[in-house]
Amino acid sequence: MRLVFSEAVVAELSQIALTTPAGGYRVAWRIVSADGHPVAGNFSFSLIAAALDSALPLPINPQAISGSSASAPTAEIEERPTPRGVSLLRGLGLGAMMSGVGLLFFGSAAGSRRNLNPSSLVTRFLALGALLLAGHMAAWLYHISPGKGLSETFGASALVSTPGMVESARVVLAALSFWAIAGGRRRLALMLGVACLAVSGSIGHSAAIEPMFAIPAKIVHLIAAAVWLGGLLWLAWTFRRDVTAFRIEARRVSFAALIALVIVASSGIVQAFLFLDWPWDLFRTDYGTLVLAKIGGLLVLTLLGGYNRFRLVPHLDDSRNGRKLSRSVTQEIAIMTAIILIAGFLANVPVPAPSAARAIPASAAR
């Protein structure tokens, strides 16, 4: 008897039990996949007397027994629903870190306008990011724990597992980034914040599905999005403090946003190609629905960005265009916030099962 799963399994966080009910056997399993998601299920099978009298060792594959009347085991998947709290904490925590890192990047590279560096705002973003990511890790541990409680034994096992160590590293880097900016070490805070985002690229589906390609794609996706979001926040900050600086910085941010858009879109396409089995999975799965929502948001951002770059930025000498650009920037920040929250849920929704496994549920046994 073999259990075949569609993703790599974290052995130290997984359990399997074989019991002998009347007239057969029952296998119950519960695993935590490499992407950090728990899945459980069970199935039953039986063997005819002739098979039991044979010298074949148990456990065995019923379909390999000559004359066996064992029915093909059908797994009942007991997958937990998408955890809303975990998803919200993940999205908000990453969003806060991306905001702080991106804002710190533009503020540190502002040259003669460094006096506008919003250190207090960056500090609040990084502090919030560290707290939310710590909360996310605690909520994730509770979500993957067997039963309804988090035992000391399971918690220790989870933290020394690969997903647990990566989650811990992300929280530590976020906390260190806050510590650095609180102490006035801007460059160190920026490097630690970028490292936190890079570690985030190896958490979730990218850790389990084609990690050699998915992890780098997710890392550049997060960092490029952070630059984009940080640029928008930087413009919103400068508009309220120095209109002249706002006009100058708008050109720099517009160019950086264009580069970030290309990187975000291309890395997103790579991830969709790796995680979606067929294009029509976009329209018939929960995962695909969320991907479509992200695509829709990205298209709206592209239209707003194009309008800003070609219609408003070249004519900022007119104060009316400056006010229009400020309003547009606020709208873009709101849309990006929504996309980041969607991404938080996307990380906790199972990807579509591979086509070869469509006859059996994902993670089913055979």
Residue pairs with C-beta under 8 A, 6 or more apart in sequence:
1 27
1 45
1 59
1 60
1 61
1 62
1 365
2 61
2 365
2 366
3 16
3 27
3 29
3 365
3 366
4 364
4 365
4 366
5 31
5 33
5 363
6 353
6 354
6 357
6 362
6 363
7 33
7 34
7 35
7 208
7 209
7 363
8 33
8 34
8 208
9 31
9 32
9 33
9 34
10 31
10 32
10 33
10 34
10 161
10 162
10 163
12 157
12 160
12 161
13 31
13 32
13 144
13 154
13 157
13 158
13 161
13 163
14 29
14 30
14 31
14 32
15 29
15 30
15 31
15 146
16 27
16 28
16 29
16 30
17 27
17 28
17 29
18 25
18 26
18 27
18 59
19 25
19 26
19 28
20 26
21 44
23 46
24 44
24 45
24 46
24 47
25 44
25 45
25 46
25 47
26 42
26 43
26 44
27 42
27 43
27 44
27 45
27 73
27 365
28 40
28 41
28 42
29 40
29 41
29 42
29 365
30 38
30 39
30 40
30 41
30 146
31 38
31 39
31 40
31 363
32 38
32 39
32 144
32 161
32 163
33 39
33 208
33 363
34 162
34 163
34 207
34 208
35 163
35 203
35 204
35 205
35 206
35 207
35 208
35 209
36 140
36 144
36 163
36 167
36 203
36 204
36 207
37 144
37 348
37 350
38 79
38 80
38 143
38 144
39 77
39 78
39 79
39 363
40 77
40 78
40 79
41 75
41 76
41 77
41 78
41 79
41 361
41 363
41 364
41 365
42 75
42 76
42 78
43 73
43 74
43 75
43 76
43 365
44 73
45 62
45 70
45 71
45 73
46 62
46 69
46 70
46 71
47 62
47 65
47 68
47 70
48 65
48 67
48 68
48 69
48 70
50 67
50 68
51 60
51 62
51 65
51 67
51 68
51 70
54 65
56 65
62 68
62 70
62 71
62 72
62 73
63 70
63 72
72 366
73 365
73 366
74 360
74 364
75 360
75 361
75 363
75 364
75 365
77 361
77 362
77 363
77 364
79 350
80 143
82 286
82 345
82 348
82 349
83 139
83 143
83 348
84 345
85 139
86 136
86 139
86 140
86 143
86 348
87 344
87 345
87 347
87 348
88 341
88 344
89 132
89 133
89 135
89 136
89 139
89 344
90 133
90 136
90 344
90 347
90 348
91 340
91 341
91 342
91 343
91 344
91 345
92 128
92 132
92 341
92 344
93 128
93 129
93 131
93 132
93 133
93 135
93 136
93 174
94 129
94 133
94 197
94 200
94 222
94 340
94 343
94 344
95 129
95 229
95 337
95 340
95 341
96 125
96 126
96 128
96 129
96 132
97 125
97 126
97 129
97 130
97 133
97 174
97 177
97 193
97 196
97 197
97 200
97 226
98 197
98 222
98 225
98 226
98 229
98 230
98 340
99 125
99 129
99 226
99 229
99 230
99 233
100 122
100 123
100 125
100 126
100 129
100 177
100 181
100 193
101 126
101 177
101 190
101 193
101 194
101 196
101 197
101 226
101 230
102 226
102 227
102 228
102 229
102 230
102 231
102 233
102 234
103 118
103 121
103 122
103 125
103 230
103 233
103 234
103 237
104 122
104 181
104 186
104 189
104 190
104 193
104 230
105 190
105 226
105 227
105 230
106 230
106 231
106 234
106 249
106 252
106 253
106 256
107 114
107 116
107 117
107 118
107 119
107 122
107 186
107 234
108 114
108 117
108 186
108 187
108 190
110 116
110 117
110 249
113 238
113 242
113 245
113 248
113 249
116 237
116 238
116 241
116 242
116 245
117 186
118 234
118 237
119 181
119 184
119 186
121 233
121 237
122 181
122 189
123 178
123 181
123 182
126 174
126 177
126 178
126 181
126 189
126 193
127 178
127 182
129 174
129 177
129 178
129 196
130 171
130 174
130 175
130 177
130 178
133 170
133 171
133 174
133 196
134 171
134 174
134 175
136 167
137 167
137 168
137 170
137 171
140 167
141 150
141 155
141 158
141 159
141 164
142 150
144 158
145 151
145 154
145 155
145 158
146 154
158 164
159 165
159 168
162 207
163 203
163 207
166 199
166 202
166 203
166 207
167 203
169 199
170 196
170 199
170 200
170 203
173 192
173 193
173 195
173 196
173 199
174 193
174 196
176 192
177 189
177 192
177 193
177 196
178 189
180 186
180 188
180 189
180 192
181 189
194 223
197 219
197 222
197 223
197 226
198 219
198 222
198 223
200 218
200 219
200 222
201 215
201 216
201 218
201 219
201 221
201 222
202 211
202 215
202 218
202 219
203 347
204 218
204 347
205 214
205 271
205 275
205 347
205 351
206 214
206 215
206 217
206 218
206 271
207 214
207 215
209 274
209 275
209 351
210 274
213 270
213 274
214 270
214 271
214 274
214 275
217 267
217 270
217 271
217 274
218 267
218 271
220 263
220 267
221 263
221 264
221 267
221 268
221 271
224 259
224 260
224 263
224 264
224 267
225 260
225 264
225 336
225 340
227 256
227 260
228 256
228 257
228 260
228 261
228 264
228 336
229 333
229 336
229 340
231 253
231 256
231 257
231 260
232 253
232 257
232 329
232 332
232 333
232 336
233 333
234 249
234 253
235 246
235 249
235 250
235 253
235 325
235 326
235 329
236 326
236 329
236 330
236 333
238 245
238 246
238 249
239 246
239 322
239 326
239 329
243 319
243 322
246 316
246 322
246 326
247 316
247 317
247 322
250 313
250 316
250 325
251 313
254 305
254 308
254 309
254 313
257 305
257 309
258 305
258 309
261 298
261 301
261 302
261 305
264 298
265 298
268 294
268 295
268 298
272 291
275 287
275 351
275 352
276 282
276 287
276 288
276 291
276 351
276 352
277 352
277 353
277 354
277 355
278 352
278 355
281 287
281 288
281 352
282 288
282 289
282 291
282 292
283 289
283 292
285 352
286 349
286 350
287 346
287 349
287 350
287 351
287 352
288 352
290 342
290 345
290 346
290 349
291 346
293 339
293 342
294 339
294 342
294 343
294 346
297 335
297 336
297 338
297 339
297 342
298 339
300 335
301 332
301 335
301 336
301 339
304 328
304 331
304 332
304 335
305 332
307 328
308 325
308 328
308 329
312 321
312 324
312 325
312 328
313 325
315 321
316 322
316 325
350 362
353 361
353 362
354 362
357 364
360 366
